[in-house]
Amino acid sequence: MKLYLAVAVLMLAFVAYTEAQDAEQTVEQRFNRFGEQVAEVSKGLAEKAKTTFEEISTSQFAEDTRNWFQTQFESLKAKLS
């Protein structure tokens, strides 16, 4: 009877050990997947930020502002000369 009990305990320990290894793999896979998702999101945000910056820098308001500052600088330079 004690032998059956020992075998049953060993079987339970073996099952628990194999499940723990599977859980470790899934945790590792989850971290890998999470890292990939973070990289994907950050790549998307970087692309959106780049696109927005390009749109702002090529907008009519930005061009008008640059031209105004250039005109003011040229007039100031002419007065100082």
N, C-alpha and C positions, 0 to 999 in steps of 0.2 A: 504494500500500500504506500509506503514512503517513497518507493521508487517512482510510482505513478505521479505522486505529488511533485517530486523533484523534476521529472520530465515536463510536467505541466508548467511549472514555474520557469524552467529554462525556455520552453516554447513561448511563453508570454514575454519573457525578457528579449528573446530574439525578435519577436514581432514588434515590440516597442522600439528596439534598436533600429530595425529596418524602416519603421515609420519615421523615426527621428532623422535618419539620413535623407529620406524623401522630403521631409519638412525643411531640412537645411538646403536642399537643392531648390525647392520652391522659393525659399526666402532669398537665396542667391539670384534666382531667376527674376524674382520680383524687384530686387535692387537693380539688376541689369535693365529690366524693362523700365523702371522708374528713371534711371539715368538716361536712357534713350528718349523717353518722353520729355524730360527736362531739356535735353539737347535740342530736340525738335521744336519745342515751344520757344526756346531762346533764339533759335535760328529764324523762326517765323517773326518774332518780335524785332530782331535785328533788320530783317528785310523790310518790315513795315516802317521802322524808324528811318531807314535809309531812303525809302520811297517818299516819306513825308518830308524829310529834310530837303530832298531834291525838288519836290513840288514847291516848298516854301522859298527856296533859293532862286527858283526860276519864275516865281510869280511876278505879276505886274507891279505889285506894291514894293517888292524887294528891288526890282530894277529901278523904279522911280526914286526910291530912297537912296540907292547907290549913286544915281545920276545927280540927285540934289546935293549929296555930300561932296561929290566930285566937283560940281559947279561951285559950291561954297569954298572948297579948298583952293580951286583955281583962282577965284576972285580974291581970296585972302593972300595968296601967293603973289598976285599981280599988285595988290596994294603995298605989300612989303618990299617989292622990288624997286 
